[in-house]
Protein backbone atom coordinates (compact mmCIF):
# COMPACT_ATOMS: atom_id res chain seq x y z
CA UNK A 1 0.00 0.00 0.00
CA UNK A 2 2.91 2.42 0.64
CA UNK A 3 4.60 2.09 -2.81
CA UNK A 4 1.62 2.52 -5.04
CA UNK A 5 0.65 6.09 -4.01
CA UNK A 6 4.29 7.28 -4.34
CA UNK A 7 4.52 5.83 -7.85
CA UNK A 8 1.30 7.51 -8.96
CA UNK A 9 2.45 10.92 -7.55
CA UNK A 10 5.78 10.66 -9.42
CA UNK A 11 4.06 9.95 -12.78
CA UNK A 12 1.79 12.95 -12.34
CA UNK A 13 4.78 15.26 -11.65
CA UNK A 14 6.61 14.17 -14.81
CA UNK A 15 3.43 14.69 -16.87
CA UNK A 16 2.98 18.25 -15.70
CA UNK A 17 6.63 19.10 -16.41
CA UNK A 18 6.44 17.71 -19.95
CA UNK A 19 3.32 19.66 -20.74
CA UNK A 20 4.98 22.90 -19.56
CA UNK A 21 8.00 22.33 -21.83
CA UNK A 22 5.77 21.78 -24.86
CA UNK A 23 3.84 25.06 -24.22
CA UNK A 24 6.98 27.27 -23.96
CA UNK A 25 8.68 28.57 -27.12
CA UNK A 26 12.05 27.17 -28.00
CA UNK A 27 13.92 30.59 -27.63
CA UNK A 28 12.04 31.76 -24.55
CA UNK A 29 14.45 32.40 -21.65
CA UNK A 30 11.86 33.84 -19.31
CA UNK A 31 12.00 32.39 -15.87
CA UNK A 32 8.45 32.49 -14.69
CA UNK A 33 7.72 32.79 -11.05
CA UNK A 34 11.38 33.63 -10.28
CA UNK A 35 12.95 36.68 -8.60
CA UNK A 36 16.59 37.67 -9.28
CA UNK A 37 18.39 39.68 -6.62
CA UNK A 38 21.71 41.38 -7.41
CA UNK A 39 23.66 42.08 -4.26
CA UNK A 40 26.72 44.40 -4.38
CA UNK A 41 28.98 45.57 -1.60
CA UNK A 42 28.58 49.43 -1.50
CA UNK A 43 30.58 51.83 0.63
CA UNK A 44 29.06 55.38 0.72
CA UNK A 45 31.53 58.21 0.18
CA UNK A 46 31.13 62.00 0.23
CA UNK A 47 33.14 63.72 -2.49
CA UNK A 48 35.50 66.29 -1.00
CA UNK A 49 34.94 69.85 -2.23
CA UNK A 50 38.06 71.58 -3.56
CA UNK A 51 39.70 73.65 -0.83
CA UNK A 52 39.90 77.34 -1.83
CA UNK A 53 43.32 78.93 -1.72
CA UNK A 54 42.99 82.21 0.14
CA UNK A 55 45.43 84.80 -1.17
CA UNK A 56 45.30 88.19 0.59
CA UNK A 57 44.66 90.86 -1.99
CA UNK A 58 44.12 94.56 -2.16
CA UNK A 59 40.55 95.66 -2.77
CA UNK A 60 39.83 96.65 -6.37
CA UNK A 61 41.63 99.83 -7.20
CA UNK A 62 39.10 102.65 -7.10
CA UNK A 63 40.17 104.84 -9.95
CA UNK A 64 36.79 106.53 -10.19
CA UNK A 65 37.27 110.19 -10.96
CA UNK A 66 35.97 112.37 -8.12
CA UNK A 67 33.37 115.07 -8.50
CA UNK A 68 34.65 117.38 -11.21
CA UNK A 69 35.31 120.76 -9.67
CA UNK A 70 37.81 123.51 -10.25
CA UNK A 71 40.21 121.89 -7.76
CA UNK A 72 40.30 118.14 -8.33
CA UNK A 73 41.77 116.12 -5.45
CA UNK A 74 44.92 114.18 -6.17
CA UNK A 75 44.34 110.73 -7.63
CA UNK A 76 46.74 108.68 -5.54
CA UNK A 77 47.05 105.12 -4.43
CA UNK A 78 48.36 105.80 -0.98
CA UNK A 79 46.35 106.93 1.98
CA UNK A 80 47.45 109.09 4.86
CA UNK A 81 46.20 109.98 8.30
CA UNK A 82 46.27 113.75 8.17
CA UNK A 83 46.45 115.99 11.16
CA UNK A 84 44.05 118.81 11.82
CA UNK A 85 45.35 122.29 11.01
CA UNK A 86 47.52 123.81 13.70
CA UNK A 87 45.32 126.45 15.24
CA UNK A 88 46.01 128.31 18.48
CA UNK A 89 45.03 124.96 19.97
CA UNK A 90 44.99 121.62 18.20
CA UNK A 91 41.79 119.65 18.72
CA UNK A 92 41.80 115.94 18.12
CA UNK A 93 38.83 113.97 16.90
CA UNK A 94 36.57 112.23 19.34
CA UNK A 95 37.18 108.50 19.37
CA UNK A 96 34.36 107.25 21.63
CA UNK A 97 31.15 106.04 20.04
CA UNK A 98 28.09 104.76 21.80
CA UNK A 99 24.88 103.03 20.83
CA UNK A 100 22.83 106.20 21.39
CA UNK A 101 21.85 108.48 18.54
CA UNK A 102 22.24 111.79 20.35
CA UNK A 103 24.82 113.23 22.70
CA UNK A 104 25.96 116.43 24.35
CA UNK A 105 29.51 116.98 25.51
CA UNK A 106 30.56 119.99 27.60
CA UNK A 107 33.66 121.01 29.49
CA UNK A 108 35.93 123.80 30.72
CA UNK A 109 39.60 124.34 31.46
CA UNK A 110 42.45 126.79 31.80
CA UNK A 111 42.81 129.78 29.44
CA UNK A 112 39.10 130.36 30.16
CA UNK A 113 38.33 127.45 27.86
CA UNK A 114 34.66 126.73 27.22
CA UNK A 115 33.88 123.65 25.15
CA UNK A 116 30.60 122.33 23.75
CA UNK A 117 29.95 119.56 21.26
CA UNK A 118 26.52 118.06 20.53
CA UNK A 119 25.01 115.80 17.94
CA UNK A 120 21.44 114.88 17.06
CA UNK A 121 20.90 111.86 14.85
CA UNK A 122 17.56 110.50 15.96
CA UNK A 123 15.41 112.35 13.41
CA UNK A 124 14.94 109.69 10.74
CA UNK A 125 12.33 107.60 9.00
CA UNK A 126 11.98 104.68 6.65
CA UNK A 127 13.38 106.55 3.65
CA UNK A 128 15.20 109.51 5.16
CA UNK A 129 17.77 110.29 7.82
CA UNK A 130 19.24 113.49 9.22
CA UNK A 131 22.15 114.61 11.37
CA UNK A 132 22.73 117.88 13.23
CA UNK A 133 26.03 118.87 14.78
CA UNK A 134 26.71 121.87 17.03
CA UNK A 135 30.08 122.89 18.43
CA UNK A 136 31.82 125.73 20.25
CA UNK A 137 35.23 126.38 21.75
CA UNK A 138 36.59 129.67 23.09
CA UNK A 139 39.91 130.50 24.77
CA UNK A 140 41.85 133.47 26.04
CA UNK A 141 45.64 133.54 26.47
CA UNK A 142 48.11 135.57 28.51
CA UNK A 143 48.97 138.10 25.78
CA UNK A 144 46.70 141.10 25.29
CA UNK A 145 43.97 140.28 22.73
CA UNK A 146 45.20 136.67 22.44
CA UNK A 147 41.84 134.99 22.21
CA UNK A 148 39.76 133.03 19.75
CA UNK A 149 36.28 131.54 19.48
CA UNK A 150 34.81 129.10 17.01
CA UNK A 151 31.09 128.24 16.86
CA UNK A 152 29.20 126.34 14.22
CA UNK A 153 26.22 124.24 13.25
CA UNK A 154 25.96 121.70 10.46
CA UNK A 155 22.78 119.95 9.38
CA UNK A 156 22.45 117.39 6.61
CA UNK A 157 19.86 114.98 5.38
CA UNK A 158 19.50 112.10 2.94
CA UNK A 159 16.27 111.17 1.16
CA UNK A 160 16.07 107.73 -0.44
CA UNK A 161 13.78 107.24 -3.41
CA UNK A 162 13.30 104.25 -5.67
CA UNK A 163 16.03 105.10 -8.17
CA UNK A 164 17.69 108.20 -6.75
CA UNK A 165 19.27 109.49 -3.57
CA UNK A 166 19.03 113.15 -2.56
CA UNK A 167 21.47 114.80 -0.18
CA UNK A 168 21.35 118.30 1.30
CA UNK A 169 23.71 120.16 3.61
CA UNK A 170 23.35 123.50 5.39
CA UNK A 171 25.98 124.95 7.67
CA UNK A 172 26.82 128.14 9.48
CA UNK A 173 30.02 129.12 11.27
CA UNK A 174 31.40 132.02 13.25
CA UNK A 175 35.19 132.18 13.63
CA UNK A 176 36.67 134.98 15.73
CA UNK A 177 40.34 135.98 15.89
CA UNK A 178 42.33 138.99 17.05
CA UNK A 179 45.35 140.54 15.36
CA UNK A 180 47.63 140.36 18.40
CA UNK A 181 50.93 139.49 16.67
CA UNK A 182 52.61 142.88 16.99
CA UNK A 183 55.01 144.55 19.42
CA UNK A 184 52.75 145.60 22.27
CA UNK A 185 55.46 147.90 23.68
CA UNK A 186 55.45 150.00 20.50
CA UNK A 187 51.78 149.92 19.52
CA UNK A 188 48.60 150.36 21.51
CA UNK A 189 45.44 149.49 19.61
CA UNK A 190 41.83 149.54 20.82
CA UNK A 191 40.19 146.13 20.94
CA UNK A 192 37.72 146.87 18.15
CA UNK A 193 40.49 147.63 15.64
CA UNK A 194 42.23 144.24 16.07
CA UNK A 195 39.14 142.04 16.12
CA UNK A 196 38.34 139.92 13.06
CA UNK A 197 35.22 137.78 12.70
CA UNK A 198 34.59 135.39 9.81
CA UNK A 199 31.06 134.10 9.28
CA UNK A 200 30.05 131.47 6.77
CA UNK A 201 26.64 130.40 5.48
CA UNK A 202 26.60 127.55 2.98
CA UNK A 203 23.96 125.36 1.30
CA UNK A 204 24.65 122.32 -0.89
CA UNK A 205 22.25 119.97 -2.70
CA UNK A 206 23.15 116.92 -4.79
CA UNK A 207 21.49 113.80 -6.13
CA UNK A 208 22.66 110.55 -7.69
CA UNK A 209 21.11 107.49 -9.22
CA UNK A 210 21.35 104.13 -7.50
CA UNK A 211 22.80 100.83 -8.68
CA UNK A 212 25.64 102.49 -10.52
CA UNK A 213 27.36 99.13 -10.96
CA UNK A 214 24.37 97.76 -12.86
CA UNK A 215 23.21 100.73 -14.90
CA UNK A 216 25.06 101.71 -18.05
CA UNK A 217 24.90 105.38 -17.04
CA UNK A 218 25.34 107.07 -13.66
CA UNK A 219 25.06 110.73 -12.77
CA UNK A 220 25.66 112.90 -9.72
CA UNK A 221 24.78 116.60 -10.24
CA UNK A 222 25.30 119.10 -7.42
CA UNK A 223 24.88 122.81 -6.73
CA UNK A 224 26.11 124.93 -3.84
CA UNK A 225 26.10 128.52 -2.72
CA UNK A 226 27.87 130.35 0.12
CA UNK A 227 28.31 133.75 1.69
CA UNK A 228 31.62 134.41 3.44
CA UNK A 229 31.63 137.61 5.46
CA UNK A 230 34.38 139.39 7.40
CA UNK A 231 34.76 142.68 9.23
CA UNK A 232 35.99 145.87 7.60
CA UNK A 233 33.28 145.70 4.89
CA UNK A 234 34.59 142.49 3.33
CA UNK A 235 32.47 139.68 1.92
CA UNK A 236 32.64 136.99 -0.74
CA UNK A 237 29.83 135.15 -2.52
CA UNK A 238 30.27 131.84 -4.31
CA UNK A 239 27.99 129.76 -6.50
CA UNK A 240 29.09 126.39 -7.84
CA UNK A 241 27.64 123.62 -9.94
CA UNK A 242 28.84 120.34 -11.37
CA UNK A 243 27.08 117.85 -13.66
CA UNK A 244 29.11 114.62 -14.01
CA UNK A 245 27.86 111.68 -16.07
CA UNK A 246 29.63 108.31 -16.37
CA UNK A 247 28.88 105.81 -19.16
CA UNK A 248 29.70 102.15 -18.64
CA UNK A 249 31.31 100.88 -21.84
CA UNK A 250 32.41 97.49 -20.55
CA UNK A 251 32.79 95.58 -17.31
CA UNK A 252 35.83 97.63 -16.28
CA UNK A 253 35.87 100.49 -18.81
CA UNK A 254 34.00 103.75 -18.19
CA UNK A 255 33.62 107.07 -19.96
CA UNK A 256 33.29 110.01 -17.51
CA UNK A 257 32.13 113.41 -18.71
CA UNK A 258 31.41 116.53 -16.67
CA UNK A 259 30.79 120.23 -16.94
CA UNK A 260 31.47 122.34 -13.87
CA UNK A 261 31.63 125.95 -12.85
CA UNK A 262 32.43 128.03 -9.79
CA UNK A 263 31.60 131.73 -9.73
CA UNK A 264 33.02 133.92 -6.95
CA UNK A 265 32.71 137.62 -6.30
CA UNK A 266 35.00 139.31 -3.74
CA UNK A 267 34.21 142.74 -2.31
CA UNK A 268 35.93 145.01 0.18
CA UNK A 269 36.24 148.77 0.59
CA UNK A 270 36.86 150.18 -2.90
CA UNK A 271 37.57 146.76 -4.47
CA UNK A 272 35.28 144.36 -6.33
CA UNK A 273 36.72 141.39 -8.21
CA UNK A 274 35.28 138.33 -9.94
CA UNK A 275 37.03 134.98 -9.78
CA UNK A 276 35.35 132.39 -12.01
CA UNK A 277 36.28 129.02 -13.53
CA UNK A 278 34.27 126.96 -16.03
CA UNK A 279 35.58 123.53 -17.05
CA UNK A 280 34.68 120.66 -19.37
CA UNK A 281 36.22 117.30 -18.40
CA UNK A 282 36.26 113.94 -20.14
CA UNK A 283 38.33 110.84 -20.74
CA UNK A 284 38.50 107.12 -20.03
CA UNK A 285 38.53 105.24 -16.74
CA UNK A 286 39.76 101.64 -16.43
CA UNK A 287 38.77 100.02 -13.13
CA UNK A 288 40.76 96.87 -12.61
CA UNK A 289 41.07 94.82 -9.41
CA UNK A 290 44.40 93.25 -10.42
CA UNK A 291 46.78 94.02 -13.19
CA UNK A 292 46.66 97.39 -14.94
CA UNK A 293 44.10 100.12 -14.25
CA UNK A 294 43.84 103.89 -14.05
CA UNK A 295 42.36 106.77 -15.99
CA UNK A 296 43.22 109.31 -18.65
CA UNK A 297 41.26 112.55 -18.24
CA UNK A 298 41.66 116.10 -19.46
CA UNK A 299 39.90 119.30 -18.44
CA UNK A 300 39.47 122.36 -20.63
CA UNK A 301 39.17 125.23 -18.17
CA UNK A 302 38.29 128.87 -18.81
CA UNK A 303 39.53 130.97 -15.90
CA UNK A 304 39.85 134.51 -14.64
CA UNK A 305 40.29 137.14 -17.36
CA UNK A 306 39.48 134.64 -20.11
CA UNK A 307 42.61 132.55 -19.52
CA UNK A 308 42.50 129.08 -21.08
CA UNK A 309 44.06 126.03 -19.44
CA UNK A 310 44.46 122.40 -20.47
CA UNK A 311 44.58 120.35 -17.28
CA UNK A 312 45.62 116.69 -17.65
CA UNK A 313 44.78 114.08 -15.04
CA UNK A 314 46.59 110.86 -15.85
CA UNK A 315 47.00 107.84 -13.59
CA UNK A 316 48.36 104.38 -14.26
CA UNK A 317 48.05 101.65 -11.63
CA UNK A 318 49.53 98.17 -11.53
CA UNK A 319 48.39 95.77 -8.82
CA UNK A 320 50.62 92.71 -8.61
CA UNK A 321 48.35 89.65 -8.95
CA UNK A 322 48.12 87.57 -5.81
CA UNK A 323 49.83 90.19 -3.67
CA UNK A 324 49.10 93.33 -1.68
CA UNK A 325 51.43 95.57 -3.65
CA UNK A 326 50.18 98.34 -5.92
CA UNK A 327 52.33 100.77 -7.92
CA UNK A 328 51.23 103.91 -9.73
CA UNK A 329 52.44 106.74 -11.95
CA UNK A 330 50.55 109.94 -12.68
CA UNK A 331 50.43 113.55 -13.76
CA UNK A 332 47.80 115.97 -12.47
CA UNK A 333 47.36 119.67 -13.12
CA UNK A 334 45.11 121.85 -10.97
CA UNK A 335 43.79 125.39 -11.40
CA UNK A 336 43.37 127.07 -7.99
CA UNK A 337 41.08 130.04 -7.33
CA UNK A 338 42.82 131.29 -4.16
CA UNK A 339 39.62 132.84 -2.86
CA UNK A 340 39.51 134.94 0.30
CA UNK A 341 37.80 132.08 2.12
CA UNK A 342 40.43 129.55 1.05
CA UNK A 343 43.35 131.76 2.07
CA UNK A 344 41.95 132.86 5.44
CA UNK A 345 41.16 129.25 6.33
CA UNK A 346 44.90 128.66 6.01
CA UNK A 347 46.03 131.90 7.64
CA UNK A 348 43.28 133.78 9.53
CA UNK A 349 45.49 136.85 10.02
CA UNK A 350 45.40 137.84 6.33
CA UNK A 351 44.79 141.49 5.48
CA UNK A 352 41.20 141.86 4.13
CA UNK A 353 42.56 143.85 1.17
CA UNK A 354 44.24 141.44 -1.22
CA UNK A 355 44.34 140.75 -4.96
CA UNK A 356 42.63 137.49 -6.05
CA UNK A 357 44.79 135.61 -8.52
CA UNK A 358 44.29 132.19 -10.06
CA UNK A 359 47.33 129.91 -10.03
CA UNK A 360 48.27 126.54 -11.47
CA UNK A 361 50.21 123.63 -10.05
CA UNK A 362 51.37 120.47 -11.83
CA UNK A 363 52.38 117.28 -10.07
CA UNK A 364 54.18 114.33 -11.65
CA UNK A 365 54.34 111.47 -9.19
CA UNK A 366 55.00 107.82 -8.52
CA UNK A 367 53.51 106.03 -5.55
CA UNK A 368 53.25 102.69 -3.81
CA UNK A 369 50.90 100.89 -1.44
CA UNK A 370 51.99 97.76 0.42
CA UNK A 371 50.12 95.63 2.93
CA UNK A 372 51.90 93.12 5.16
CA UNK A 373 49.94 90.59 7.16
CA UNK A 374 46.61 91.54 8.68
CA UNK A 375 47.70 94.60 10.61
CA UNK A 376 50.53 96.51 8.90
CA UNK A 377 50.39 98.79 5.86
CA UNK A 378 52.85 101.16 4.18
CA UNK A 379 52.47 103.85 1.55
CA UNK A 380 54.89 106.17 -0.21
CA UNK A 381 54.89 108.84 -2.87
CA UNK A 382 57.59 110.79 -4.70
CA UNK A 383 56.49 113.92 -6.62
CA UNK A 384 57.87 116.68 -8.76
CA UNK A 385 55.90 119.94 -8.49
CA UNK A 386 55.71 122.95 -10.77
CA UNK A 387 54.01 125.97 -9.17
CA UNK A 388 52.93 128.82 -11.39
CA UNK A 389 52.00 131.54 -8.88
CA UNK A 390 52.12 129.75 -5.51
CA UNK A 391 50.48 131.97 -2.83
CA UNK A 392 52.74 132.62 0.19
CA UNK A 393 52.16 134.67 3.35
CA UNK A 394 54.36 137.55 4.55
CA UNK A 395 53.94 139.98 7.47
CA UNK A 396 53.19 143.60 6.72
CA UNK A 397 56.29 145.77 6.80
CA UNK A 398 54.75 148.07 9.43
CA UNK A 399 53.48 146.64 12.72
CA UNK A 400 53.46 143.09 11.25
CA UNK A 401 50.08 142.23 12.73
CA UNK A 402 48.58 141.26 9.36
CA UNK A 403 49.82 139.24 6.41
CA UNK A 404 49.74 139.87 2.70
CA UNK A 405 50.02 137.48 -0.27
CA UNK A 406 53.08 137.14 -2.49
CA UNK A 407 52.72 134.86 -5.51
CA UNK A 408 55.92 133.08 -6.53
CA UNK A 409 56.97 130.63 -9.24
CA UNK A 410 58.81 127.59 -7.93
CA UNK A 411 59.46 123.89 -8.33
CA UNK A 412 59.77 121.24 -5.64
CA UNK A 413 60.67 117.62 -5.01
CA UNK A 414 58.60 115.97 -2.30
CA UNK A 415 58.53 112.66 -0.47
CA UNK A 416 55.45 111.47 1.37
CA UNK A 417 55.41 108.32 3.49
CA UNK A 418 52.99 106.70 5.93
CA UNK A 419 52.55 103.54 7.93
CA UNK A 420 49.89 102.13 10.23
CA UNK A 421 49.71 99.13 12.53
CA UNK A 422 46.30 98.26 13.93
CA UNK A 423 45.01 95.38 16.02
CA UNK A 424 41.21 95.32 15.78
CA UNK A 425 39.77 97.96 18.12
CA UNK A 426 42.35 97.32 20.80
CA UNK A 427 45.19 99.59 19.78
CA UNK A 428 46.57 101.41 16.76
CA UNK A 429 49.68 103.42 15.92
CA UNK A 430 50.51 105.35 12.78
CA UNK A 431 52.66 108.12 11.36
CA UNK A 432 52.89 110.26 8.25
CA UNK A 433 55.69 112.44 6.93
CA UNK A 434 55.85 115.07 4.16
CA UNK A 435 59.23 116.42 3.05
CA UNK A 436 59.63 119.21 0.48
CA UNK A 437 62.65 120.74 -1.24
CA UNK A 438 61.71 123.99 -3.03
CA UNK A 439 63.91 125.51 -5.71
CA UNK A 440 63.75 127.99 -8.59
CA UNK A 441 64.47 127.82 -12.29
CA UNK A 442 68.20 128.12 -11.58
CA UNK A 443 68.05 125.30 -8.98
CA UNK A 444 68.66 127.90 -6.26
CA UNK A 445 66.73 127.72 -2.99
CA UNK A 446 63.39 129.49 -3.00
CA UNK A 447 61.72 130.79 0.15
CA UNK A 448 58.12 129.65 0.24
CA UNK A 449 57.07 132.05 2.97
CA UNK A 450 55.07 130.49 5.78
CA UNK A 451 55.12 126.98 4.33
CA UNK A 452 57.00 124.24 6.28
CA UNK A 453 59.29 121.96 4.30
CA UNK A 454 58.86 119.11 6.78
CA UNK A 455 55.65 117.85 8.36
CA UNK A 456 55.45 114.82 10.63
CA UNK A 457 52.35 113.56 12.40
CA UNK A 458 52.01 110.56 14.66
CA UNK A 459 49.00 109.17 16.50
CA UNK A 460 48.34 106.38 18.97
CA UNK A 461 45.15 104.95 20.45
CA UNK A 462 44.56 102.15 22.92
CA UNK A 463 41.64 100.65 24.84
CA UNK A 464 43.32 99.27 27.99
CA UNK A 465 39.94 98.70 29.67
CA UNK A 466 36.56 98.03 28.08
CA UNK A 467 35.27 101.44 29.25
CA UNK A 468 38.46 103.48 28.82
CA UNK A 469 39.80 104.92 25.57
CA UNK A 470 43.12 106.80 25.38
CA UNK A 471 44.50 108.63 22.35
CA UNK A 472 47.66 110.63 21.78
CA UNK A 473 49.12 112.70 18.95
CA UNK A 474 52.39 114.38 18.00
CA UNK A 475 52.73 117.06 15.31
CA UNK A 476 56.08 118.48 14.21
CA UNK A 477 56.67 121.20 11.61
CA UNK A 478 59.99 122.74 10.59
CA UNK A 479 61.58 124.82 7.86
CA UNK A 480 59.16 127.77 8.11
CA UNK A 481 60.67 131.00 6.74
CA UNK A 482 59.30 134.53 7.13
CA UNK A 483 60.57 138.13 6.91
CA UNK A 484 61.17 140.19 10.01
CA UNK A 485 60.46 143.92 10.47
CA UNK A 486 63.65 144.74 8.51
CA UNK A 487 62.53 142.46 5.65
CA UNK A 488 65.31 139.97 6.34
CA UNK A 489 64.56 136.21 6.05
CA UNK A 490 64.21 134.51 9.42
CA UNK A 491 63.61 130.85 10.15
CA UNK A 492 61.04 130.10 12.82
CA UNK A 493 61.69 127.52 15.49
CA UNK A 494 60.25 124.07 14.84
CA UNK A 495 56.67 123.52 15.94
CA UNK A 496 56.23 120.64 18.37
CA UNK A 497 52.71 119.87 19.57
CA UNK A 498 52.11 116.86 21.81
CA UNK A 499 48.70 116.07 23.23
CA UNK A 500 46.13 113.45 24.02
CA UNK A 501 42.64 112.57 25.13
CA UNK A 502 41.10 110.09 27.56
CA UNK A 503 37.45 109.17 28.05
CA UNK A 504 35.97 106.80 30.61
CA UNK A 505 32.41 105.47 30.47
CA UNK A 506 30.90 105.80 33.93
CA UNK A 507 27.55 104.30 32.96
CA UNK A 508 26.06 103.50 29.57
CA UNK A 509 24.78 107.05 29.09
CA UNK A 510 27.42 109.08 30.90
CA UNK A 511 31.18 109.36 30.45
CA UNK A 512 33.94 111.72 31.60
CA UNK A 513 36.72 113.07 29.36
CA UNK A 514 39.91 115.10 29.60
CA UNK A 515 41.75 116.78 26.73
CA UNK A 516 45.40 117.84 26.88
CA UNK A 517 47.09 119.98 24.22
CA UNK A 518 50.66 121.22 23.90
CA UNK A 519 51.90 119.10 26.80
CA UNK A 520 55.45 120.38 26.30
CA UNK A 521 54.20 123.95 26.88
CA UNK A 522 55.95 125.10 23.70
CA UNK A 523 55.38 128.78 22.84
CA UNK A 524 55.79 128.05 19.16
CA UNK A 525 54.81 130.39 16.31
CA UNK A 526 53.02 128.89 13.33
CA UNK A 527 52.81 132.42 11.92
CA UNK A 528 55.46 135.02 12.80
CA UNK A 529 54.40 137.03 15.85
CA UNK A 530 51.52 134.75 16.82
CA UNK A 531 52.56 132.74 19.85
CA UNK A 532 50.63 129.62 20.83
CA UNK A 533 48.62 129.31 24.04
CA UNK A 534 50.92 126.83 25.75
CA UNK A 535 49.82 123.89 27.89
CA UNK A 536 46.04 123.60 27.84
CA UNK A 537 43.91 121.16 29.83
CA UNK A 538 40.15 120.96 29.86
CA UNK A 539 37.64 118.27 30.69
CA UNK A 540 34.00 117.56 31.30
CA UNK A 541 31.16 115.13 30.77
CA UNK A 542 29.39 113.55 27.83
CA UNK A 543 25.71 112.58 28.07
CA UNK A 544 24.24 110.19 25.50
CA UNK A 545 20.54 109.94 24.86
Secondary structure, DSSP 8 states (H G I E B T S, - for coil): -HHHHHHHHHHHHHHHHHHHHHHS-TT----TT------------------------------------SS-----S----------SS---------S-SEEEEEEEETTTEEEEEEEE---B-SSEEEEEEEEEEEEE-SSTT-EEEEEEEEEEEEEE-SSEEEEEEEEEEEEEEE---S-TTT----HHHHEEEEEEEEEEEEEEES-TTTSSEEE--EEEEEEEEETTTEEEEEEEEEEEEEEE-SSSEEEEEEEEEEEEEEEETTEEEEEEEEEEEEEEEE--SSEEEEEEEEEEEE-GGG-EEEEEEEEEEEE-TTSSEEEEEEEEEEEE---HHHHHHH-TTB-S------EEEEEEEEEEEEEETTTEEEEEEEEEEEEEEEEEEEE-SSS--SEEEEEEEEEEEEEEEEEEEEETTTEEEEEEEEEEEEE-TTS-B---TT--SEEEEEEEEEEEETTEEEEEEEEEEE--EEE-TTS-EEE---EEEEEEEEEEESSSSEEEEEEEE-TT----EEETTEE---SEEEEEEEEE-
